[in-house]
């Protein structure tokens, strides 16, 4: 059980680091949207197993979406 939890923590850390880097680089954002596997392998400079890379990609997409929604909500709050 501890092994799975360790993997989860590592995945969360990978997702967090990747999101931070992707959000700072417009070119990388486009590449991630067009070819997420290639972008992630380039960004992380590692070859992850397919089942793991899909989880990371899904996590990154979810985090980016949540961050963009939060930014939009903050802008709306400032308007009112």
PDB file with one MODEL, atoms N, CA, C and O in Angstrom:
MODEL        1
ATOM      1  N   UNK A   1       0.827  -1.197   0.000  1.00  0.00           N
ATOM      2  CA  UNK A   1       0.000   0.000   0.000  1.00  0.00           C
ATOM      3  C   UNK A   1       0.868   1.257   0.000  1.00  0.00           C
ATOM      4  O   UNK A   1       0.536   2.226  -0.683  1.00  0.00           O
ATOM      5  N   UNK A   2       1.945   1.263   0.732  1.00  0.00           N
ATOM      6  CA  UNK A   2       2.820   2.437   0.778  1.00  0.00           C
ATOM      7  C   UNK A   2       3.412   2.733  -0.587  1.00  0.00           C
ATOM      8  O   UNK A   2       3.644   3.893  -0.924  1.00  0.00           O
ATOM      9  N   UNK A   3       3.660   1.691  -1.378  1.00  0.00           N
ATOM     10  CA  UNK A   3       4.217   1.892  -2.713  1.00  0.00           C
ATOM     11  C   UNK A   3       3.267   2.698  -3.578  1.00  0.00           C
ATOM     12  O   UNK A   3       3.706   3.612  -4.277  1.00  0.00           O
ATOM     13  N   UNK A   4       1.970   2.386  -3.552  1.00  0.00           N
ATOM     14  CA  UNK A   4       0.993   3.133  -4.330  1.00  0.00           C
ATOM     15  C   UNK A   4       0.918   4.583  -3.876  1.00  0.00           C
ATOM     16  O   UNK A   4       0.823   5.491  -4.702  1.00  0.00           O
ATOM     17  N   UNK A   5       0.959   4.799  -2.584  1.00  0.00           N
ATOM     18  CA  UNK A   5       0.905   6.160  -2.060  1.00  0.00           C
ATOM     19  C   UNK A   5       2.152   6.940  -2.495  1.00  0.00           C
ATOM     20  O   UNK A   5       2.057   8.120  -2.836  1.00  0.00           O
ATOM     21  N   UNK A   6       3.299   6.296  -2.484  1.00  0.00           N
ATOM     22  CA  UNK A   6       4.530   6.941  -2.936  1.00  0.00           C
ATOM     23  C   UNK A   6       4.412   7.321  -4.405  1.00  0.00           C
ATOM     24  O   UNK A   6       4.807   8.417  -4.802  1.00  0.00           O
ATOM     25  N   UNK A   7       3.868   6.415  -5.210  1.00  0.00           N
ATOM     26  CA  UNK A   7       3.667   6.725  -6.628  1.00  0.00           C
ATOM     27  C   UNK A   7       2.723   7.903  -6.793  1.00  0.00           C
ATOM     28  O   UNK A   7       2.968   8.768  -7.635  1.00  0.00           O
ATOM     29  N   UNK A   8       1.645   7.961  -6.007  1.00  0.00           N
ATOM     30  CA  UNK A   8       0.713   9.072  -6.084  1.00  0.00           C
ATOM     31  C   UNK A   8       1.398  10.383  -5.757  1.00  0.00           C
ATOM     32  O   UNK A   8       1.207  11.379  -6.454  1.00  0.00           O
ATOM     33  N   UNK A   9       2.189  10.389  -4.708  1.00  0.00           N
ATOM     34  CA  UNK A   9       2.905  11.601  -4.323  1.00  0.00           C
ATOM     35  C   UNK A   9       3.840  12.030  -5.442  1.00  0.00           C
ATOM     36  O   UNK A   9       3.909  13.215  -5.768  1.00  0.00           O
ATOM     37  N   UNK A  10       4.548  11.097  -6.026  1.00  0.00           N
ATOM     38  CA  UNK A  10       5.440  11.419  -7.123  1.00  0.00           C
ATOM     39  C   UNK A  10       4.662  11.968  -8.315  1.00  0.00           C
ATOM     40  O   UNK A  10       5.103  12.923  -8.954  1.00  0.00           O
ATOM     41  N   UNK A  11       3.523  11.381  -8.616  1.00  0.00           N
ATOM     42  CA  UNK A  11       2.705  11.858  -9.730  1.00  0.00           C
ATOM     43  C   UNK A  11       2.229  13.274  -9.459  1.00  0.00           C
ATOM     44  O   UNK A  11       2.273  14.129 -10.343  1.00  0.00           O
ATOM     45  N   UNK A  12       1.778  13.520  -8.247  1.00  0.00           N
ATOM     46  CA  UNK A  12       1.319  14.868  -7.896  1.00  0.00           C
ATOM     47  C   UNK A  12       2.444  15.880  -8.029  1.00  0.00           C
ATOM     48  O   UNK A  12       2.229  16.997  -8.499  1.00  0.00           O
ATOM     49  N   UNK A  13       3.632  15.495  -7.620  1.00  0.00           N
ATOM     50  CA  UNK A  13       4.778  16.393  -7.725  1.00  0.00           C
ATOM     51  C   UNK A  13       5.128  16.644  -9.194  1.00  0.00           C
ATOM     52  O   UNK A  13       5.409  17.776  -9.585  1.00  0.00           O
ATOM     53  N   UNK A  14       5.109  15.600  -9.988  1.00  0.00           N
ATOM     54  CA  UNK A  14       5.378  15.730 -11.424  1.00  0.00           C
ATOM     55  C   UNK A  14       4.350  16.659 -12.057  1.00  0.00           C
ATOM     56  O   UNK A  14       4.705  17.543 -12.837  1.00  0.00           O
ATOM     57  N   UNK A  15       3.081  16.463 -11.723  1.00  0.00           N
ATOM     58  CA  UNK A  15       2.011  17.292 -12.277  1.00  0.00           C
ATOM     59  C   UNK A  15       2.210  18.748 -11.879  1.00  0.00           C
ATOM     60  O   UNK A  15       2.124  19.643 -12.720  1.00  0.00           O
ATOM     61  N   UNK A  16       2.472  18.981 -10.613  1.00  0.00           N
ATOM     62  CA  UNK A  16       2.650  20.346 -10.117  1.00  0.00           C
ATOM     63  C   UNK A  16       3.813  21.050 -10.816  1.00  0.00           C
ATOM     64  O   UNK A  16       3.679  22.194 -11.251  1.00  0.00           O
ATOM     65  N   UNK A  17       4.943  20.369 -10.920  1.00  0.00           N
ATOM     66  CA  UNK A  17       6.112  20.950 -11.582  1.00  0.00           C
ATOM     67  C   UNK A  17       5.838  21.209 -13.060  1.00  0.00           C
ATOM     68  O   UNK A  17       6.207  22.253 -13.596  1.00  0.00           O
ATOM     69  N   UNK A  18       5.191  20.252 -13.708  1.00  0.00           N
ATOM     70  CA  UNK A  18       4.909  20.388 -15.138  1.00  0.00           C
ATOM     71  C   UNK A  18       3.948  21.538 -15.405  1.00  0.00           C
ATOM     72  O   UNK A  18       4.153  22.316 -16.337  1.00  0.00           O
ATOM     73  N   UNK A  19       2.908  21.649 -14.598  1.00  0.00           N
ATOM     74  CA  UNK A  19       1.934  22.732 -14.776  1.00  0.00           C
ATOM     75  C   UNK A  19       2.620  24.079 -14.644  1.00  0.00           C
ATOM     76  O   UNK A  19       2.385  24.985 -15.443  1.00  0.00           O
ATOM     77  N   UNK A  20       3.462  24.207 -13.641  1.00  0.00           N
ATOM     78  CA  UNK A  20       4.177  25.469 -13.421  1.00  0.00           C
ATOM     79  C   UNK A  20       5.002  25.839 -14.651  1.00  0.00           C
ATOM     80  O   UNK A  20       4.977  26.986 -15.097  1.00  0.00           O
ATOM     81  N   UNK A  21       5.724  24.881 -15.190  1.00  0.00           N
ATOM     82  CA  UNK A  21       6.572  25.139 -16.353  1.00  0.00           C
ATOM     83  C   UNK A  21       5.742  25.407 -17.609  1.00  0.00           C
ATOM     84  O   UNK A  21       6.066  26.298 -18.394  1.00  0.00           O
ATOM     85  N   UNK A  22       4.684  24.642 -17.793  1.00  0.00           N
ATOM     86  CA  UNK A  22       3.835  24.809 -18.977  1.00  0.00           C
ATOM     87  C   UNK A  22       3.153  26.172 -18.963  1.00  0.00           C
ATOM     88  O   UNK A  22       3.075  26.829 -20.001  1.00  0.00           O
ATOM     89  N   UNK A  23       2.662  26.605 -17.820  1.00  0.00           N
ATOM     90  CA  UNK A  23       1.950  27.880 -17.733  1.00  0.00           C
ATOM     91  C   UNK A  23       2.864  29.077 -17.981  1.00  0.00           C
ATOM     92  O   UNK A  23       2.392  30.150 -18.357  1.00  0.00           O
ATOM     93  N   UNK A  24       4.150  28.902 -17.777  1.00  0.00           N
ATOM     94  CA  UNK A  24       5.103  29.992 -17.982  1.00  0.00           C
ATOM     95  C   UNK A  24       5.581  30.089 -19.424  1.00  0.00           C
ATOM     96  O   UNK A  24       6.204  31.084 -19.795  1.00  0.00           O
ATOM     97  N   UNK A  25       5.305  29.086 -20.241  1.00  0.00           N
ATOM     98  CA  UNK A  25       5.864  29.009 -21.596  1.00  0.00           C
ATOM     99  C   UNK A  25       4.748  28.783 -22.616  1.00  0.00           C
ATOM    100  O   UNK A  25       4.204  27.683 -22.718  1.00  0.00           O
ATOM    101  N   UNK A  26       4.412  29.829 -23.368  1.00  0.00           N
ATOM    102  CA  UNK A  26       3.310  29.758 -24.325  1.00  0.00           C
ATOM    103  C   UNK A  26       3.549  28.700 -25.412  1.00  0.00           C
ATOM    104  O   UNK A  26       2.621  28.002 -25.821  1.00  0.00           O
ATOM    105  N   UNK A  27       4.780  28.591 -25.868  1.00  0.00           N
ATOM    106  CA  UNK A  27       5.116  27.598 -26.891  1.00  0.00           C
ATOM    107  C   UNK A  27       4.911  26.178 -26.353  1.00  0.00           C
ATOM    108  O   UNK A  27       4.403  25.304 -27.056  1.00  0.00           O
ATOM    109  N   UNK A  28       5.308  25.966 -25.111  1.00  0.00           N
ATOM    110  CA  UNK A  28       5.145  24.666 -24.472  1.00  0.00           C
ATOM    111  C   UNK A  28       3.661  24.355 -24.243  1.00  0.00           C
ATOM    112  O   UNK A  28       3.246  23.201 -24.346  1.00  0.00           O
ATOM    113  N   UNK A  29       2.868  25.381 -23.934  1.00  0.00           N
ATOM    114  CA  UNK A  29       1.428  25.187 -23.779  1.00  0.00           C
ATOM    115  C   UNK A  29       0.818  24.657 -25.077  1.00  0.00           C
ATOM    116  O   UNK A  29       0.029  23.712 -25.062  1.00  0.00           O
ATOM    117  N   UNK A  30       1.186  25.265 -26.182  1.00  0.00           N
ATOM    118  CA  UNK A  30       0.660  24.837 -27.477  1.00  0.00           C
ATOM    119  C   UNK A  30       1.104  23.412 -27.781  1.00  0.00           C
ATOM    120  O   UNK A  30       0.298  22.585 -28.210  1.00  0.00           O
ATOM    121  N   UNK A  31       2.384  23.124 -27.561  1.00  0.00           N
ATOM    122  CA  UNK A  31       2.880  21.781 -27.822  1.00  0.00           C
ATOM    123  C   UNK A  31       2.166  20.765 -26.937  1.00  0.00           C
ATOM    124  O   UNK A  31       1.839  19.668 -27.391  1.00  0.00           O
ATOM    125  N   UNK A  32       1.922  21.121 -25.675  1.00  0.00           N
ATOM    126  CA  UNK A  32       1.238  20.203 -24.768  1.00  0.00           C
ATOM    127  C   UNK A  32      -0.181  19.925 -25.245  1.00  0.00           C
ATOM    128  O   UNK A  32      -0.654  18.793 -25.148  1.00  0.00           O
ATOM    129  N   UNK A  33      -0.866  20.946 -25.761  1.00  0.00           N
ATOM    130  CA  UNK A  33      -2.231  20.742 -26.249  1.00  0.00           C
ATOM    131  C   UNK A  33      -2.237  19.913 -27.532  1.00  0.00           C
ATOM    132  O   UNK A  33      -3.154  19.123 -27.754  1.00  0.00           O
ATOM    133  N   UNK A  34      -1.220  20.089 -28.376  1.00  0.00           N
ATOM    134  CA  UNK A  34      -1.153  19.360 -29.646  1.00  0.00           C
ATOM    135  C   UNK A  34      -0.604  17.943 -29.476  1.00  0.00           C
ATOM    136  O   UNK A  34      -1.146  16.988 -30.032  1.00  0.00           O
ATOM    137  N   UNK A  35       0.464  17.820 -28.710  1.00  0.00           N
ATOM    138  CA  UNK A  35       1.151  16.531 -28.521  1.00  0.00           C
ATOM    139  C   UNK A  35       1.574  16.382 -27.062  1.00  0.00           C
ATOM    140  O   UNK A  35       2.748  16.563 -26.738  1.00  0.00           O
ATOM    141  N   UNK A  36       0.639  16.058 -26.190  1.00  0.00           N
ATOM    142  CA  UNK A  36       0.959  16.047 -24.759  1.00  0.00           C
ATOM    143  C   UNK A  36       2.079  15.077 -24.373  1.00  0.00           C
ATOM    144  O   UNK A  36       2.893  15.398 -23.508  1.00  0.00           O
ATOM    145  N   UNK A  37       2.134  13.918 -24.987  1.00  0.00           N
ATOM    146  CA  UNK A  37       3.172  12.948 -24.621  1.00  0.00           C
ATOM    147  C   UNK A  37       4.552  13.483 -24.977  1.00  0.00           C
ATOM    148  O   UNK A  37       5.465  13.443 -24.152  1.00  0.00           O
ATOM    149  N   UNK A  38       4.711  13.982 -26.196  1.00  0.00           N
ATOM    150  CA  UNK A  38       6.011  14.527 -26.617  1.00  0.00           C
ATOM    151  C   UNK A  38       6.411  15.718 -25.761  1.00  0.00           C
ATOM    152  O   UNK A  38       7.566  15.840 -25.351  1.00  0.00           O
ATOM    153  N   UNK A  39       5.452  16.594 -25.492  1.00  0.00           N
ATOM    154  CA  UNK A  39       5.746  17.779 -24.682  1.00  0.00           C
ATOM    155  C   UNK A  39       6.189  17.384 -23.281  1.00  0.00           C
ATOM    156  O   UNK A  39       7.138  17.948 -22.736  1.00  0.00           O
ATOM    157  N   UNK A  40       5.498  16.418 -22.708  1.00  0.00           N
ATOM    158  CA  UNK A  40       5.821  15.984 -21.352  1.00  0.00           C
ATOM    159  C   UNK A  40       7.173  15.287 -21.290  1.00  0.00           C
ATOM    160  O   UNK A  40       7.951  15.520 -20.365  1.00  0.00           O
ATOM    161  N   UNK A  41       7.455  14.436 -22.264  1.00  0.00           N
ATOM    162  CA  UNK A  41       8.758  13.766 -22.287  1.00  0.00           C
ATOM    163  C   UNK A  41       9.883  14.786 -22.438  1.00  0.00           C
ATOM    164  O   UNK A  41      10.933  14.652 -21.809  1.00  0.00           O
ATOM    165  N   UNK A  42       9.668  15.798 -23.264  1.00  0.00           N
ATOM    166  CA  UNK A  42      10.672  16.857 -23.443  1.00  0.00           C
ATOM    167  C   UNK A  42      10.834  17.657 -22.147  1.00  0.00           C
ATOM    168  O   UNK A  42      11.951  17.954 -21.724  1.00  0.00           O
ATOM    169  N   UNK A  43       9.729  17.990 -21.543  1.00  0.00           N
ATOM    170  CA  UNK A  43       9.735  18.795 -20.328  1.00  0.00           C
ATOM    171  C   UNK A  43      10.394  18.074 -19.162  1.00  0.00           C
ATOM    172  O   UNK A  43      11.205  18.653 -18.439  1.00  0.00           O
ATOM    173  N   UNK A  44      10.040  16.812 -18.988  1.00  0.00           N
ATOM    174  CA  UNK A  44      10.536  16.046 -17.840  1.00  0.00           C
ATOM    175  C   UNK A  44      11.880  15.379 -18.095  1.00  0.00           C
ATOM    176  O   UNK A  44      12.604  15.030 -17.163  1.00  0.00           O
ATOM    177  N   UNK A  45      12.198  15.211 -19.360  1.00  0.00           N
ATOM    178  CA  UNK A  45      13.435  14.560 -19.765  1.00  0.00           C
ATOM    179  C   UNK A  45      13.536  13.139 -19.197  1.00  0.00           C
ATOM    180  O   UNK A  45      14.609  12.667 -18.822  1.00  0.00           O
ATOM    181  N   UNK A  46      12.359  12.473 -19.149  1.00  0.00           N
ATOM    182  CA  UNK A  46      12.285  11.088 -18.705  1.00  0.00           C
ATOM    183  C   UNK A  46      11.290  10.331 -19.572  1.00  0.00           C
ATOM    184  O   UNK A  46      10.393  10.921 -20.175  1.00  0.00           O
ATOM    185  N   UNK A  47      11.461   9.034 -19.624  1.00  0.00           N
ATOM    186  CA  UNK A  47      10.536   8.178 -20.347  1.00  0.00           C
ATOM    187  C   UNK A  47       9.688   7.444 -19.317  1.00  0.00           C
ATOM    188  O   UNK A  47      10.154   6.507 -18.669  1.00  0.00           O
ATOM    189  N   UNK A  48       8.446   7.875 -19.172  1.00  0.00           N
ATOM    190  CA  UNK A  48       7.546   7.266 -18.200  1.00  0.00           C
ATOM    191  C   UNK A  48       6.748   6.146 -18.849  1.00  0.00           C
ATOM    192  O   UNK A  48       6.506   6.181 -20.056  1.00  0.00           O
ATOM    193  N   UNK A  49       6.336   5.149 -18.066  1.00  0.00           N
ATOM    194  CA  UNK A  49       5.463   4.097 -18.599  1.00  0.00           C
ATOM    195  C   UNK A  49       4.149   4.706 -19.100  1.00  0.00           C
ATOM    196  O   UNK A  49       3.679   5.706 -18.557  1.00  0.00           O
ATOM    197  N   UNK A  50       3.560   4.101 -20.135  1.00  0.00           N
ATOM    198  CA  UNK A  50       2.349   4.642 -20.750  1.00  0.00           C
ATOM    199  C   UNK A  50       1.223   4.890 -19.748  1.00  0.00           C
ATOM    200  O   UNK A  50       0.573   5.935 -19.790  1.00  0.00           O
ATOM    201  N   UNK A  51       0.991   3.932 -18.848  1.00  0.00           N
ATOM    202  CA  UNK A  51      -0.112   4.102 -17.897  1.00  0.00           C
ATOM    203  C   UNK A  51       0.145   5.274 -16.947  1.00  0.00           C
ATOM    204  O   UNK A  51      -0.795   5.928 -16.497  1.00  0.00           O
ATOM    205  N   UNK A  52       1.387   5.531 -16.651  1.00  0.00           N
ATOM    206  CA  UNK A  52       1.731   6.642 -15.770  1.00  0.00           C
ATOM    207  C   UNK A  52       1.650   7.965 -16.513  1.00  0.00           C
ATOM    208  O   UNK A  52       1.157   8.952 -15.967  1.00  0.00           O
ATOM    209  N   UNK A  53       2.126   7.999 -17.745  1.00  0.00           N
ATOM    210  CA  UNK A  53       2.125   9.250 -18.503  1.00  0.00           C
ATOM    211  C   UNK A  53       0.707   9.718 -18.774  1.00  0.00           C
ATOM    212  O   UNK A  53       0.447  10.921 -18.777  1.00  0.00           O
ATOM    213  N   UNK A  54      -0.221   8.787 -19.003  1.00  0.00           N
ATOM    214  CA  UNK A  54      -1.621   9.168 -19.230  1.00  0.00           C
ATOM    215  C   UNK A  54      -2.216   9.802 -17.971  1.00  0.00           C
ATOM    216  O   UNK A  54      -2.963  10.776 -18.063  1.00  0.00           O
ATOM    217  N   UNK A  55      -1.889   9.252 -16.793  1.00  0.00           N
ATOM    218  CA  UNK A  55      -2.365   9.837 -15.536  1.00  0.00           C
ATOM    219  C   UNK A  55      -1.799  11.241 -15.346  1.00  0.00           C
ATOM    220  O   UNK A  55      -2.507  12.152 -14.918  1.00  0.00           O
ATOM    221  N   UNK A  56      -0.529  11.407 -15.665  1.00  0.00           N
ATOM    222  CA  UNK A  56       0.115  12.713 -15.522  1.00  0.00           C
ATOM    223  C   UNK A  56      -0.524  13.716 -16.475  1.00  0.00           C
ATOM    224  O   UNK A  56      -0.826  14.842 -16.080  1.00  0.00           O
ATOM    225  N   UNK A  57      -0.730  13.315 -17.726  1.00  0.00           N
ATOM    226  CA  UNK A  57      -1.343  14.209 -18.719  1.00  0.00           C
ATOM    227  C   UNK A  57      -2.744  14.615 -18.263  1.00  0.00           C
ATOM    228  O   UNK A  57      -3.093  15.794 -18.319  1.00  0.00           O
ATOM    229  N   UNK A  58      -3.538  13.664 -17.818  1.00  0.00           N
ATOM    230  CA  UNK A  58      -4.890  13.977 -17.335  1.00  0.00           C
ATOM    231  C   UNK A  58      -4.838  14.925 -16.143  1.00  0.00           C
ATOM    232  O   UNK A  58      -5.646  15.849 -16.046  1.00  0.00           O
ATOM    233  N   UNK A  59      -3.896  14.701 -15.244  1.00  0.00           N
ATOM    234  CA  UNK A  59      -3.748  15.567 -14.080  1.00  0.00           C
ATOM    235  C   UNK A  59      -3.333  16.975 -14.459  1.00  0.00           C
ATOM    236  O   UNK A  59      -3.829  17.945 -13.886  1.00  0.00           O
ATOM    237  N   UNK A  60      -2.435  17.095 -15.413  1.00  0.00           N
ATOM    238  CA  UNK A  60      -1.982  18.413 -15.869  1.00  0.00           C
ATOM    239  C   UNK A  60      -3.140  19.162 -16.519  1.00  0.00           C
ATOM    240  O   UNK A  60      -3.366  20.337 -16.229  1.00  0.00           O
ATOM    241  N   UNK A  61      -3.870  18.483 -17.395  1.00  0.00           N
ATOM    242  CA  UNK A  61      -5.005  19.134 -18.058  1.00  0.00           C
ATOM    243  C   UNK A  61      -6.035  19.604 -17.038  1.00  0.00           C
ATOM    244  O   UNK A  61      -6.571  20.706 -17.158  1.00  0.00           O
ATOM    245  N   UNK A  62      -6.311  18.784 -16.048  1.00  0.00           N
ATOM    246  CA  UNK A  62      -7.279  19.153 -15.014  1.00  0.00           C
ATOM    247  C   UNK A  62      -6.788  20.356 -14.216  1.00  0.00           C
ATOM    248  O   UNK A  62      -7.551  21.285 -13.952  1.00  0.00           O
ATOM    249  N   UNK A  63      -5.520  20.337 -13.835  1.00  0.00           N
ATOM    250  CA  UNK A  63      -4.955  21.434 -13.032  1.00  0.00           C
ATOM    251  C   UNK A  63      -4.941  22.735 -13.815  1.00  0.00           C
ATOM    252  O   UNK A  63      -5.261  23.791 -13.269  1.00  0.00           O
ATOM    253  N   UNK A  64      -4.575  22.671 -15.089  1.00  0.00           N
ATOM    254  CA  UNK A  64      -4.562  23.872 -15.925  1.00  0.00           C
ATOM    255  C   UNK A  64      -5.977  24.434 -16.037  1.00  0.00           C
ATOM    256  O   UNK A  64      -6.173  25.645 -15.942  1.00  0.00           O
ATOM    257  N   UNK A  65      -6.954  23.569 -16.238  1.00  0.00           N
ATOM    258  CA  UNK A  65      -8.348  24.008 -16.345  1.00  0.00           C
ATOM    259  C   UNK A  65      -8.806  24.672 -15.059  1.00  0.00           C
ATOM    260  O   UNK A  65      -9.428  25.734 -15.095  1.00  0.00           O
ATOM    261  N   UNK A  66      -8.507  24.063 -13.932  1.00  0.00           N
ATOM    262  CA  UNK A  66      -8.896  24.627 -12.635  1.00  0.00           C
ATOM    263  C   UNK A  66      -8.217  25.979 -12.420  1.00  0.00           C
ATOM    264  O   UNK A  66      -8.860  26.926 -11.968  1.00  0.00           O
ATOM    265  N   UNK A  67      -6.932  26.077 -12.738  1.00  0.00           N
ATOM    266  CA  UNK A  67      -6.209  27.336 -12.566  1.00  0.00           C
ATOM    267  C   UNK A  67      -6.794  28.435 -13.447  1.00  0.00           C
ATOM    268  O   UNK A  67      -6.926  29.578 -13.009  1.00  0.00           O
ATOM    269  N   UNK A  68      -7.144  28.097 -14.684  1.00  0.00           N
ATOM    270  CA  UNK A  68      -7.725  29.095 -15.592  1.00  0.00           C
ATOM    271  C   UNK A  68      -9.095  29.532 -15.096  1.00  0.00           C
ATOM    272  O   UNK A  68      -9.430  30.714 -15.177  1.00  0.00           O
ATOM    273  N   UNK A  69      -9.894  28.595 -14.583  1.00  0.00           N
ATOM    274  CA  UNK A  69     -11.200  28.955 -14.039  1.00  0.00           C
ATOM    275  C   UNK A  69     -11.053  29.856 -12.819  1.00  0.00           C
ATOM    276  O   UNK A  69     -11.826  30.798 -12.644  1.00  0.00           O
ATOM    277  N   UNK A  70     -10.078  29.575 -11.989  1.00  0.00           N
ATOM    278  CA  UNK A  70      -9.838  30.404 -10.800  1.00  0.00           C
ATOM    279  C   UNK A  70      -9.415  31.808 -11.212  1.00  0.00           C
ATOM    280  O   UNK A  70      -9.860  32.791 -10.621  1.00  0.00           O
ATOM    281  N   UNK A  71      -8.558  31.904 -12.221  1.00  0.00           N
ATOM    282  CA  UNK A  71      -8.138  33.220 -12.719  1.00  0.00           C
ATOM    283  C   UNK A  71      -9.329  33.997 -13.266  1.00  0.00           C
ATOM    284  O   UNK A  71      -9.457  35.195 -13.013  1.00  0.00           O
ATOM    285  N   UNK A  72     -10.201  33.322 -14.016  1.00  0.00           N
ATOM    286  CA  UNK A  72     -11.384  33.972 -14.578  1.00  0.00           C
ATOM    287  C   UNK A  72     -12.316  34.440 -13.465  1.00  0.00           C
ATOM    288  O   UNK A  72     -12.876  35.534 -13.544  1.00  0.00           O
ATOM    289  N   UNK A  73     -12.484  33.628 -12.439  1.00  0.00           N
ATOM    290  CA  UNK A  73     -13.336  33.996 -11.304  1.00  0.00           C
ATOM    291  C   UNK A  73     -12.764  35.211 -10.586  1.00  0.00           C
ATOM    292  O   UNK A  73     -13.516  36.097 -10.179  1.00  0.00           O
ATOM    293  N   UNK A  74     -11.447  35.264 -10.427  1.00  0.00           N
ATOM    294  CA  UNK A  74     -10.809  36.419  -9.786  1.00  0.00           C
ATOM    295  C   UNK A  74     -11.045  37.689 -10.597  1.00  0.00           C
ATOM    296  O   UNK A  74     -11.299  38.750 -10.027  1.00  0.00           O
ATOM    297  N   UNK A  75     -10.965  37.588 -11.921  1.00  0.00           N
ATOM    298  CA  UNK A  75     -11.216  38.743 -12.776  1.00  0.00           C
ATOM    299  C   UNK A  75     -12.665  39.219 -12.634  1.00  0.00           C
ATOM    300  O   UNK A  75     -12.928  40.419 -12.568  1.00  0.00           O
ATOM    301  N   UNK A  76     -13.588  38.275 -12.590  1.00  0.00           N
ATOM    302  CA  UNK A  76     -14.996  38.647 -12.433  1.00  0.00           C
ATOM    303  C   UNK A  76     -15.241  39.321 -11.084  1.00  0.00           C
ATOM    304  O   UNK A  76     -16.010  40.279 -11.003  1.00  0.00           O
ATOM    305  N   UNK A  77     -14.599  38.834 -10.034  1.00  0.00           N
ATOM    306  CA  UNK A  77     -14.760  39.449  -8.714  1.00  0.00           C
ATOM    307  C   UNK A  77     -14.277  40.898  -8.733  1.00  0.00           C
ATOM    308  O   UNK A  77     -14.881  41.764  -8.100  1.00  0.00           O
ATOM    309  N   UNK A  78     -13.203  41.159  -9.450  1.00  0.00           N
ATOM    310  CA  UNK A  78     -12.662  42.517  -9.524  1.00  0.00           C
ATOM    311  C   UNK A  78     -13.599  43.446 -10.280  1.00  0.00           C
ATOM    312  O   UNK A  78     -13.632  44.647 -10.012  1.00  0.00           O
ATOM    313  N   UNK A  79     -14.356  42.902 -11.216  1.00  0.00           N
ATOM    314  CA  UNK A  79     -15.291  43.728 -11.980  1.00  0.00           C
ATOM    315  C   UNK A  79     -16.482  44.177 -11.139  1.00  0.00           C
ATOM    316  O   UNK A  79     -17.064  45.235 -11.381  1.00  0.00           O
ATOM    317  N   UNK A  80     -16.833  43.364 -10.153  1.00  0.00           N
ATOM    318  CA  UNK A  80     -18.004  43.686  -9.332  1.00  0.00           C
ATOM    319  C   UNK A  80     -17.569  44.095  -8.002  1.00  0.00           C
ATOM    320  O   UNK A  80     -18.400  44.410  -7.150  1.00  0.00           O
TER     321      UNK A  80
ENDMDL
END
